């Protein structure tokens, strides 16, 4: 288990305590983080506070991935939705 996966696992144990809107971005070709742990974390966050966007051909480093324009667009859309409703 990678160190990052272990940290996600620990975070998932306290995810139900989150009180802030949470955006999770997932590169489906990510080989660093175990997707099962990511989904477990996501499922434990209050449904009204969570949102996940998956990028089918993206890897772990989404901000530098060839899909980064779509990643930034998803981030911008999520923030704008939070600000303007």
C-alpha positions in Angstrom: 0.0 0.0 0.0 1.5 3.4 -1.0 1.9 6.1 1.6 -0.7 8.2 -0.2 -3.2 5.4 -0.2 -2.6 4.9 3.5 -3.2 8.6 4.2 -6.4 8.4 2.2 -7.5 5.4 4.2 -6.9 7.3 7.5 -8.8 10.3 6.1 -11.7 8.1 5.2 -12.1 7.1 8.8 -12.9 10.7 9.7 -14.6 11.8 6.4 -18.1 11.9 8.0 -16.8 14.8 10.1 -16.2 17.0 7.1 -18.4 20.1 7.1 -17.0 21.9 4.0 -17.9 21.2 0.4 -15.4 18.8 -1.1 -14.4 18.3 -4.7 -12.6 15.1 -5.5 -10.9 14.7 -8.9 -9.9 11.3 -10.1 -7.7 10.3 -12.9 -8.9 6.8 -13.9 -5.4 5.8 -15.1 -3.9 6.8 -11.8 -1.5 4.1 -10.6 -0.4 5.8 -7.5 -3.6 5.9 -5.5 -5.9 2.9 -5.0 -9.2 3.9 -6.4 -11.1 1.7 -3.9 -9.8 3.8 -1.1 -10.7 7.0 -2.9 -14.3 5.8 -3.4 -14.5 4.7 0.2 -13.5 8.2 1.3 -16.0 9.7 -1.1 -18.8 7.5 0.1 -18.3 8.6 3.8 -18.5 12.3 3.0 -22.0 13.9 3.5 -23.7 13.5 0.1 -24.7 17.2 0.2 -21.1 18.3 0.5 -19.3 16.0 -2.0 -18.8 16.0 -5.7 -16.4 13.8 -7.8 -15.2 14.3 -11.3 -13.5 11.4 -13.0 -11.2 11.8 -16.0 -11.0 8.6 -18.0 -7.6 8.9 -19.6 -5.9 11.0 -16.9 -3.1 9.9 -14.5 -2.2 10.9 -11.0 -0.8 14.4 -11.5 -4.0 16.0 -12.9 -2.7 19.6 -12.9 0.1 18.5 -15.3 -1.8 15.8 -17.2 -2.6 16.2 -20.9 -6.2 16.6 -19.7 -5.4 19.5 -17.5 -7.6 22.0 -19.4 -10.6 19.8 -18.6 -9.4 19.4 -15.0 -9.2 23.2 -14.6 -12.6 23.6 -16.3 -14.2 21.2 -13.8 -12.6 23.0 -10.9 -13.8 26.4 -12.2 -17.3 25.1 -12.7 -17.4 23.6 -9.2 -16.2 26.8 -7.6 -18.6 29.0 -9.7 -21.5 26.7 -8.7 -20.6 27.1 -5.1 -20.4 30.9 -5.3 -23.4 31.5 -7.5 -25.6 28.5 -6.7 
